[in-house]
Amino acid sequence: MESGQRQPAGCTCRTGGMWGVRHEHLPDGRILAENAFGSWWYDPETGVVEIASLAVPAADEYPDATGLPDREPLLRPEAEIVRSLTLGEYRELLARVPEPSREQIEAFAHFVSTAHSWYKHLPLLPPGVPMTLFLDPGAGAQLIVDRRGRIRQVNRRKHGFHYSWLRTAEYRDRFGHAAFARSAGTGTVVSLMRAEGSQLIPSDDKPAIFDPGRGELLALPDEVLEAGVAHLSGVVHPRAALVGLWGFSKNLNASHVDWPTQSGGATVLAEILERVLALRADPTLIERIDLGLDRPAERHGATVVAQVFERVRALGTHPKQSKPPRDRDRYYLAGSCDLVLYRLLTPERERQRASIASALERVVDLVR
């Protein structure tokens, strides 16, 4: 695709030979491109490319619902919501579903915060966007829509196409039947188009659940939509400490931002913006973390060697001692994430995770 003059939405270009590529310019500035082999998102500002769907040959683990070849051409099968559930119907579908434990709810809040690259797709400054937390009898299972739009649900026996598509048994062991649905326009909707025409679709793009008895996708009751709301921003993801994200004017315009008092209020917001401006002026100030040593990485080799020897001596004294406990979020801090910025954002990240847990608890109370 050529840079420069903006192409009209829905225009088609060719990159040579049989590779016909259709691309569409979206309101948020990204470009959706697709051809016969799949589709992908491109962000001209950051250069980030993400796969939206693929049309690839696959083992027949999820055969078409008919069990027969389907010749009707349909590039993108759609999973349509048939109607909305009443609260009574929703409670009935959940009658045999165990409530998630407090530990599962807290683990799920952490999972949601990194289930997608929110730091790239959501605004970094408050108030963020609404997301819906709820209970789903089919949580962690795989939804499949065939070429005629018929939906079914199966347990996922191995890790799926996206990193958030866990095995069903693992998902339910960690999170019970907790589920979430993002708002429209909050990032890439990941799906996998199979060569025979069916599509593996996500369960987090619509506030709905699948009723296997009727074979229908049903919208959540209004009461659940109201009780299960949590507002999230890109800061909920640890990689919001990536300095380059803050280079856009929209992330530095704090004139109308009300930074939550639980997260430090205006004082912490001023420190965040001051740190960002300092790092933009001098990127060498970025304080990176050494993931192996679980401490800020020093620029001097001799210091790192000393840290290594210190760790070896500790293990010699206590050979059964494992690595020092680490903040799980630090896994995401490789690259140009700044440790100082990460620490400044931590109270707001934790506040948003707590709001996820609270929203889910309100839904649990509602359906009891």
C-alpha atoms as one frame of an Amber mdcrd trajectory, in Angstrom:
protein
   0.000   0.000   0.000   1.310   3.365  -0.920   1.812   6.113   1.616   0.881
   9.696   1.053  -2.581  10.426  -0.284  -5.318   8.789   1.761  -7.248   6.146
  -0.102 -11.032   6.015   0.134 -12.574   3.412   2.436 -13.140   0.111   0.701
 -10.665   0.749  -2.111  -8.799  -2.166  -3.676  -5.171  -2.302  -4.669  -2.935
  -5.067  -6.023   0.530  -5.867  -4.867   1.292  -7.959  -7.911   0.078 -11.077
  -9.706  -2.732 -12.985  -8.010  -2.294 -11.172  -4.673  -5.420  -9.026  -4.753
  -5.513  -7.004  -1.543  -8.490  -5.010  -0.388  -7.854  -2.450   2.320 -10.077
  -0.167   4.337  -9.110   2.914   6.348 -10.749   2.825   9.772 -11.847   5.824
  11.867  -9.096   5.203  14.456  -6.388   5.576  11.799  -5.608   1.884  11.369
  -5.908   0.002   8.092  -7.706  -3.332   7.684  -6.289  -5.306   4.761  -7.460
  -8.676   3.479  -7.052 -11.078   0.601  -7.882 -14.710  -0.084  -5.381 -15.882
   2.537  -6.633 -13.862   5.494  -6.786 -10.377   6.927  -4.614  -8.189   9.103
  -4.517  -4.806  10.840  -1.824  -2.189  10.223  -1.205   0.904  12.349   0.705
   3.518  10.289   1.666   5.448  13.432   3.356   2.607  15.288   4.098   0.233
  12.397   2.384  -2.589  14.304   0.855  -5.365  12.184  -1.534  -7.896  13.744
  -3.258 -10.876  12.166  -7.044 -10.632  12.249  -7.850 -13.955  10.555  -6.184
 -16.629   8.474  -7.496 -18.975   5.801  -5.199 -21.964   6.141  -5.496 -25.730
   5.719  -6.085 -27.312   9.127  -6.538 -30.739  10.647 -10.209 -31.700  10.845
 -10.357 -31.323  14.629 -13.478 -29.187  14.276 -15.437 -30.649  11.323 -18.320
 -28.776   9.771 -21.601 -29.261  11.666 -23.075 -31.213   8.745 -20.088 -33.531
   8.480 -20.170 -32.959   4.711 -18.264 -30.648   2.344 -19.914 -27.264   2.049
 -19.768 -25.772  -1.455 -21.601 -22.535  -0.820 -19.145 -19.629  -1.046 -19.138
 -17.416   2.036 -15.873 -15.638   2.841 -16.762 -14.480   6.351 -19.384 -16.440
   8.288 -21.031 -14.314  10.949 -22.189 -15.400  14.393 -25.461 -13.547  14.834
 -27.111 -12.827  18.171 -30.676 -14.132  18.005 -32.226 -12.281  20.962 -31.605
 -11.083  24.507 -31.967 -13.290  27.550 -34.154 -12.382  30.478 -32.502 -12.475
  33.879 -34.563 -15.550  34.753 -33.374 -17.403  31.633 -29.785 -16.420  32.366
 -30.043 -17.751  35.905 -31.507 -20.985  34.572 -28.569 -21.484  32.178 -26.198
 -20.928  35.111 -28.066 -23.228  37.497 -25.403 -25.959  37.389 -22.427 -23.634
  37.008 -20.291 -23.254  40.160 -19.467 -19.749  41.355 -15.836 -18.725  40.837
 -13.763 -18.537  44.001 -12.169 -15.298  45.156  -8.797 -16.604  43.946 -10.248
 -17.391  40.510 -11.837 -13.940  40.272  -8.541 -12.217  41.110  -6.646 -14.441
  38.666  -9.205 -13.644  35.981  -8.813  -9.901  36.540  -5.092 -10.290  35.885
  -5.791 -12.444  32.831  -8.160  -9.876  31.321  -5.592  -7.112  31.787  -3.182
  -8.874  29.439  -5.608 -10.889  27.282  -5.019  -8.448  24.412  -2.566  -5.646
  23.680  -4.747  -3.044  25.348  -1.814  -0.620  25.517  -1.983  -0.363  21.725
  -5.757  -0.300  21.303  -7.171   1.681  24.235  -6.557   5.296  25.234  -3.907
   5.519  27.924  -5.600   8.328  29.831  -8.836   7.931  31.825 -11.722   7.314
  31.790 -11.055   4.430  29.364 -13.724   2.295  27.714 -16.425   0.052  29.206
 -16.018  -3.718  29.203 -18.483  -6.317  30.427 -17.692  -9.034  32.970 -20.086
 -11.952  33.380 -20.495 -15.694  33.952 -20.690 -18.011  30.964 -21.619 -21.729
  31.081 -19.334 -22.199  28.073 -16.424 -20.091  29.336 -13.110 -21.181  27.843
 -14.715 -23.241  25.054 -14.308 -22.675  21.317 -17.121 -21.204  19.250 -17.281
 -22.325  15.628 -19.484 -20.896  12.916 -19.852 -22.826   9.668 -20.270 -21.439
   6.168 -24.040 -21.139   6.603 -23.697 -19.207   9.869 -24.638 -22.116  12.159
 -22.859 -22.007  15.526 -21.635 -24.721  17.834 -19.339 -24.915  20.816 -16.642
 -27.454  21.657 -14.073 -27.776  24.402 -10.650 -26.626  23.302  -8.312 -29.596
  23.774  -5.109 -27.707  23.035  -3.938 -24.126  23.084  -5.704 -22.157  20.387
  -4.682 -19.695  17.689  -4.455 -16.647  19.978  -2.368 -16.591  23.159  -5.534
 -15.967  25.212  -7.229 -19.096  23.775  -6.315 -21.490  26.586  -7.293 -25.128
  26.778 -10.802 -25.303  28.201  -9.777 -27.461  31.158  -6.925 -25.105  32.051
  -9.145 -22.035  31.663 -11.841 -23.358  33.988  -9.321 -24.566  36.524  -7.811
 -21.068  36.708 -10.900 -18.872  36.262 -14.010 -21.024  36.652 -16.748 -19.738
  34.355 -15.695 -16.087  34.389 -15.863 -14.309  31.023 -15.543 -10.836  29.569
 -16.592  -8.951  26.453 -14.820  -5.928  25.093 -16.492  -2.851  23.695 -16.715
  -2.182  19.976 -13.533  -0.750  18.524 -11.211  -1.843  21.341  -8.705  -3.626
  19.154  -8.227  -6.571  16.885 -10.935  -9.237  16.821  -8.930 -12.427  16.456
 -10.425 -15.313  14.490  -9.177 -18.201  12.397 -10.723 -18.969   9.016 -10.312
 -22.612   8.060  -9.818 -23.765   4.499 -13.170 -25.587   4.368 -15.008 -22.387
   5.226 -15.792 -22.614   8.942 -14.367 -20.089  11.335 -13.075 -20.315  14.899
 -14.355 -17.154  16.537 -13.548 -15.462  19.842 -15.946 -15.361  22.750 -14.790
 -11.968  24.029 -16.056  -9.704  21.242 -19.771  -9.747  22.139 -21.612  -9.607
  25.497 -23.399 -12.866  24.729 -23.410 -16.558  25.608 -24.109 -19.652  23.553
 -27.101 -21.832  24.425 -26.151 -25.345  23.218 -29.707 -26.580  23.684 -31.013
 -24.177  21.060 -27.786 -23.680  19.122 -28.197 -19.913  19.516 -26.016 -17.004
  20.523 -27.979 -14.938  23.062 -27.278 -11.431  24.367 -26.827 -10.934  28.094
 -29.723  -9.524  30.129 -29.775  -5.773  30.649 -29.288  -6.268  34.389 -26.012
  -8.116  33.769 -24.812  -5.519  31.264 -25.357  -2.851  33.903 -23.870  -4.711
  36.860 -20.851  -6.130  35.028 -19.307  -2.934  33.650 -15.677  -1.984  34.317
 -13.885   0.900  32.590 -10.390   0.091  31.352  -7.658   2.103  29.694  -4.436
   1.010  28.039  -2.694   1.460  31.396  -4.258  -1.818  32.602  -1.588  -3.627
  30.562   1.984  -3.585  31.967   3.411  -2.596  28.584   1.792   0.810  28.908
   5.257   1.642  30.288   6.519   1.466  26.690   7.787   4.988  26.191   6.955
   5.243  22.487   3.229   4.911  23.213   3.218   8.244  25.000   4.676  10.116
  22.055   1.288  10.917  20.543  -0.332  14.198  21.517  -3.562  12.465  22.584
  -1.628  10.699  25.367  -0.020  13.899  26.630  -3.090  16.110  26.722  -3.964
  15.973  30.396  -5.865  19.243  30.521  -9.216  17.498  30.977  -8.007  14.305
  32.670  -9.209  13.382  36.138  -6.602  10.864  37.300  -8.252   8.734  40.030
  -7.404   9.738  43.582  -6.921   6.044  44.458  -4.051   6.051  41.956  -2.388
   9.210  43.211  -4.528  11.890  41.607  -3.104  14.954  39.883   0.271  14.634
  41.640   1.039  11.217  40.147  -0.310  12.253  36.735   2.112  15.190  36.729
   4.978  12.819  37.605   3.955  10.463  34.783   3.909  13.225  32.192   7.149
  14.697  33.517   8.828  11.307  33.182   7.493  10.835  29.658   8.749  14.238
  28.528  12.169  13.556  30.039  12.441  10.204  28.250  11.338  11.724  24.948
  14.062  14.346  25.300  16.721  11.790  26.278  15.891   8.115  25.559  19.123
   7.006  27.283  17.380   7.735  30.582  15.107   4.693  30.114  15.581   2.398
  33.093  15.227  -1.110  31.742  14.737  -4.180  33.859  16.934  -7.260  33.750
  14.300 -10.009  33.673  16.778 -12.709  34.660  18.133 -10.884  37.699  14.822
  -9.329  38.704  16.303  -5.881  39.195  16.998  -2.788  37.080  19.583  -3.574
  34.431  22.838  -1.684  34.994  24.739  -0.230  32.078  28.118  -1.341  33.432
  29.180  -4.909  32.734  31.135  -5.195  35.982  27.998  -4.470  37.994  26.049
  -7.180  36.175  28.859  -9.693  36.781  28.808  -8.791  40.478  25.060  -9.398
  40.561  25.536 -12.813  38.954  28.159 -13.833  41.521  25.901 -12.598  44.308
  23.138 -14.879  43.027  25.527 -17.859  42.715  26.671 -17.411  46.333  23.055
 -17.280  47.488  22.269 -20.531  45.711  25.405 -22.131  47.186  24.182 -21.297
  50.682  20.581 -22.370  49.992  20.713 -24.809  47.031  16.976 -25.524  47.154
  16.076 -21.852  47.001  14.254 -20.946  43.791  14.604 -17.682  41.940  13.496
 -14.618  43.925   9.737 -14.074  43.645   8.964 -11.781  40.741   6.098  -9.510
  39.860   4.244 -11.447  37.133   3.901  -8.256  35.124   7.629  -7.949  34.637
   7.453 -10.596  31.939   5.982  -7.904  29.695   8.641  -5.276  30.363  11.257
  -6.372  27.832  12.400  -3.832  25.258  11.937  -0.102  25.782   9.620  -0.214
  28.784  10.752   2.155  31.510  10.799   0.788  35.059  10.167   4.198  36.617
   7.123   4.775  34.395   5.925   1.239  35.138   6.021   1.939  38.882   4.183
   5.242  38.469   1.424   3.479  36.506   1.155   0.499  38.877  -1.473   1.989
  41.271  -3.814   2.764  38.361  -3.223  -0.651  36.805  -4.078  -2.328  40.104
  -7.132  -0.105  40.556  -8.466  -1.159  37.149  -7.824  -4.825  37.892  -9.734
  -4.432  41.146 -12.619  -2.896  39.182 -12.678  -5.991  36.949 -12.956  -8.228
  40.010 -15.647  -6.012  41.538 -17.737  -6.055  38.355 -17.587  -9.847  38.224
 -18.526 -10.111  41.892 -21.589  -7.911  41.291 -22.736 -10.305  38.569 -22.185
 -13.310  40.860 -24.345 -11.635  43.515 -26.991 -10.814  40.894 -27.477 -14.391
  39.719 -27.401 -16.098  43.111
